[in-house]
Amino acid sequence: MSDDASLAQRPEGFRRVTQLLAERGHAHAPRWLDVAARTSQEAADALGIALGQIAKSVIFRRRADDVAVLVVTSGDRRVDEKKVAALVGPVGRADADFVKARTGYSIGGVSPIGHASPCVTLIDRELFRFAEVWAAAGHPNGVFALSPQALEQLTAAPVADVVQVSP
């Protein structure tokens, strides 16, 4: 979206991600979808791509210090909490208020960048099955395209095995 007037009318989280991506020289501006994509399946359907190409953001609460732990995982995978805990310490579920307070985004629109407070971030290695993935851009209607390598670079997060074994 290049029209500044249109961007000004978008929600704050979407504007923040758009600005951050522009500042970092990211090649693809976020896209505003006509429908909300609160789930990976909704996003994949709206974009006409494979479910696994959705880089979904899953937030946990680290028990030791109440820090948000963001796991950016492939949309067709489930996070293995034990694997995450082995890397960052014991974690628990995060409710909507915790997610909003720590990231600045509502569930369904949590971007992998531009958080309200520092998060511990992990990237699921399963995303590297794809040349292009799509992540939330600060709002359930906002998404942006990038390669898994660009995601790794933008977040400065380690790539790890953080998902359950597929059947």
N, C-alpha and C positions, 0 to 999 in steps of 0.2 A: 504494500500500500504506500504510494508515494505522495498522495494528497494530504498535506499537513492539516487542512480543515477537517477531513474525514478522520484522520488519526486523533485529533483533539476530541472528537466525540466518542472515541472508544474508551472502555474502562481503563483505570489507572494501571493495573497489572499488565495489560496488553501493551500500553504505551511504554511502560518501563522496559519490557523485553525488547520491543522494537528499537528503542533508543540504545540499549546495551548491545544488541546485535550490530547496529549501525556503527557504534563506536569501536567495536572489535573487528570491523571490516568483513562481517559475515556476508556471503554472497546472496543469501535469500532472505528477503523481508518476510516477517510473519504474514500469514494468510488468515483472513477472517472468514469463518465458515457460516453459512446460512442457518445451520442447525448446531445446537450445543452438542459437543462430543465429550460427555462426562466419563465414558468408558472407552476402553481400547477398541472394542468392537464398533461402537458408534463412530469413533474417529476413522477407523479403517474403512468402514462403509462410506462415510462422507467423502473420503479421499480416493476411494476405489483402489486400495492397496491391500497387501497381505497383513493380517493381524499382527504378525511378528515384527512388522516394520514400524509399529507404534512404540515409541520410546516412552513407556509410561513411568510416572513418578510415584513411588510408594514411600511414604514417610513413616518412620518409627520414632519412638521416644527412647533415647538411651537412658537407662535407669540410673547410672552412676552420677550423671550431671544434668539431666533433663535437656540435653542437646538433641536437636532434630537430626536424624540419620535419613538421608535421601538415597534411595536405591532406584536408579534409572534402569529399568528392565524391559525386556522385549515383551510386547503385548500378548504374545501367546505362551508366556511362561508365568509360573507362580514363584514368588520369592520364598526362599527357604530361610526362615528366621534363625535357625541354628547356625547356618553358614554365615549369615550377617553378624550374629553375636560373636562368632569365633574371630571375626575380623575387627570388630569395634567395641566389644563388650556387650553385656546383656541388654536387650532391647524389649520394648513392649509396644503395644498398639498406640497410635496417636489419634486422638479424636479431632473433630473438625476445628474446634477452637484452638487447639495446640498447633495444628497445621497452619491455620491462618496467622496466628501470632508469630510463629517462627519463620515462615516463608514469605508472608505477605500475600499469599494466594489462597483461594478456596480450593477444596478438593475437587478434582476434575479439571483444574486449570494450572496445577503446580508445574512451573517451568523448572528446568534443570539449572537455570541461572537467575541472578538478580534477587536473591532472597533477602528478607528483612533482617535476618541475623545469620551469622555463619552456621552452615550445616556441614556435617560429615557426609561426604558423597561417595557412593560406589557405583560403578557402571557394570552392568551385566555383560559378560563376554558374549552372550548369545546374540546381542545386537550386531556383532561383527559378521553375522551370516549375510547381511544385507549391505549393498552399496549405499543405499539411502534409507534413512529413518526419519520419522516425524515426531517432534516433541511438542508438548503444550507450551503456549506462549502467554502464560499469565492469566488465562481466562478459558472457560470451557469451549468457547467459540474460536479461540486462537490457537494456531499451530504453526510450526516452521520446520522446514526440511534441512537436513544436514547429514553428513556421513558420520558413522560411528567414530571415526578418527577425529573429526571436527568436534564432536561431542566431548571426547576425551580432552581435547585441547581447550575448549571453552570452559570446562569445569575444573580442569587440572586434577581430576579424580582418577583413582586407580581402577583398572579393569579387573574384575574378579568373577569367580564362580559363585554366584549368589542365588541360584534357582534350584528348585526341586528337580530331580531326575525325571525326564519324560518317560511315560509308560511305553 
